[in-house]
Amino acid sequence: MNGGGGITSLVLRDGDTVLLGVVGELDLFTGPALVTVVTDCLRQRPTCLVMDVSAVSFCDAAGLTALEAAKDNAAQAGTRFTLTGVQPTLLRILTVTGLDATLDLRPHHGQFPSAGATP
């Protein structure tokens, strides 16, 4: 478990999938810490990175930028990136900004995609 930068994360590995649980606020102060955690996860060379955001209590523009950077970094690494546990408030922000169309979203954290599944 990592609590650096005002955000808490828990990283688990399940075969070729890395599961990243994020707790707290995604904002100007915590966004860079999230990107660092994602970079560390991608060093494990997973086929799929699943980020559970069900415990994210707030997300501003800087938090959205961090999520987009996480997606882009995963794509550059050849890793499928999925957000799971997306709560209605965050889903609304993603929808209003159009990010819902560019991110692989799963509403429930129990719906992890299999590593071999196509996006």
C-alpha positions as CSV (number, residue, x, y, z in Angstrom):
1,M,0.0,0.0,0.0
2,N,1.3,3.4,-0.9
3,G,0.1,6.7,0.6
4,G,2.5,9.1,-1.1
5,G,1.4,12.5,-2.3
6,G,-1.9,12.5,-0.4
7,I,-3.4,9.6,-2.3
8,T,-3.5,6.0,-1.2
9,S,-3.1,3.1,-3.6
10,L,-3.0,-0.6,-3.3
11,V,-1.4,-2.7,-6.1
12,L,-2.1,-6.4,-6.6
13,R,-1.0,-8.7,-9.4
14,D,-3.3,-11.4,-10.8
15,G,-1.5,-13.2,-13.6
16,D,-0.8,-10.8,-16.4
17,T,-3.2,-8.2,-14.9
18,V,-2.2,-5.5,-12.3
19,L,-5.0,-4.3,-10.2
20,L,-4.6,-0.7,-8.8
21,G,-7.0,0.5,-6.1
22,V,-7.0,4.3,-5.7
23,V,-8.4,6.0,-2.5
24,G,-8.8,9.7,-2.0
25,E,-9.0,12.8,-4.1
26,L,-7.5,13.2,-7.6
27,D,-6.4,16.7,-8.0
28,L,-3.5,19.0,-8.6
29,F,-1.7,17.7,-5.6
30,T,-2.3,14.0,-6.0
31,G,-2.4,13.6,-9.8
32,P,1.4,13.4,-10.2
33,A,1.6,10.7,-7.4
34,L,-1.0,8.7,-9.3
35,V,1.0,8.9,-12.5
36,T,4.1,7.8,-10.6
37,V,2.2,4.7,-9.2
38,V,0.9,3.9,-12.7
39,T,4.5,4.1,-14.1
40,D,5.7,1.8,-11.4
41,C,2.9,-0.7,-12.2
42,L,3.7,-0.6,-15.9
43,R,7.3,-1.6,-15.1
44,Q,5.9,-5.0,-14.2
45,R,4.9,-5.2,-17.9
46,P,1.3,-6.3,-17.4
47,T,-1.0,-7.1,-20.3
48,C,-3.8,-5.2,-18.5
49,L,-3.8,-2.5,-15.9
50,V,-7.2,-2.2,-14.0
51,M,-7.6,0.9,-11.9
52,D,-10.4,0.7,-9.3
53,V,-11.6,4.3,-8.7
54,S,-14.6,3.3,-6.5
55,A,-13.0,5.0,-3.5
56,V,-12.1,8.3,-5.3
57,S,-14.0,11.0,-3.5
58,F,-13.2,14.0,-5.8
59,C,-11.7,14.6,-9.2
60,D,-10.8,17.9,-10.8
61,A,-9.3,18.8,-14.1
62,A,-5.8,17.9,-12.9
63,G,-7.1,14.5,-11.8
64,L,-8.6,14.0,-15.2
65,T,-5.3,14.9,-16.7
66,A,-3.7,12.2,-14.5
67,L,-6.2,9.6,-15.7
68,E,-5.6,10.5,-19.3
69,A,-1.8,10.3,-18.7
70,A,-2.2,6.9,-17.1
71,K,-4.2,5.7,-20.2
72,D,-1.6,7.2,-22.6
73,N,1.3,5.7,-20.6
74,A,-0.4,2.3,-20.6
75,A,-1.0,2.5,-24.4
76,Q,2.7,3.3,-25.0
77,A,3.6,0.3,-22.9
78,G,1.2,-1.9,-24.9
79,T,-0.9,-2.4,-21.8
80,R,-4.7,-2.3,-21.9
81,F,-6.0,0.3,-19.4
82,T,-9.4,0.0,-17.7
83,L,-11.1,2.1,-15.0
84,T,-13.5,0.2,-12.8
85,G,-15.7,1.1,-9.9
86,V,-16.6,4.3,-11.7
87,Q,-19.1,6.1,-9.4
88,P,-21.9,8.3,-10.8
89,T,-20.2,11.6,-9.9
90,L,-17.0,10.6,-11.7
91,L,-18.9,9.1,-14.6
92,R,-20.7,12.4,-15.1
93,I,-17.4,14.3,-15.2
94,L,-15.9,11.8,-17.6
95,T,-19.1,12.1,-19.8
96,V,-19.2,15.9,-19.8
97,T,-15.5,16.1,-20.8
98,G,-15.8,13.3,-23.4
99,L,-13.3,11.1,-21.6
100,D,-15.9,8.4,-21.3
101,A,-15.4,7.7,-25.0
102,T,-11.6,7.3,-24.8
103,L,-11.4,5.3,-21.6
104,D,-12.4,1.7,-21.1
105,L,-14.9,2.0,-18.2
106,R,-16.4,-0.7,-16.0
107,P,-19.0,0.4,-13.5
108,H,-18.3,-2.4,-11.0
109,H,-14.9,-3.4,-9.7
110,G,-15.8,-7.1,-10.0
111,Q,-15.8,-6.8,-13.8
112,F,-12.1,-7.2,-14.5
113,P,-11.4,-7.9,-18.2
114,S,-9.4,-10.9,-18.9
115,A,-5.9,-10.2,-20.2
116,G,-6.7,-11.9,-23.5
117,A,-9.8,-9.9,-24.1
118,T,-9.9,-7.3,-26.9
119,P,-10.9,-3.8,-26.0
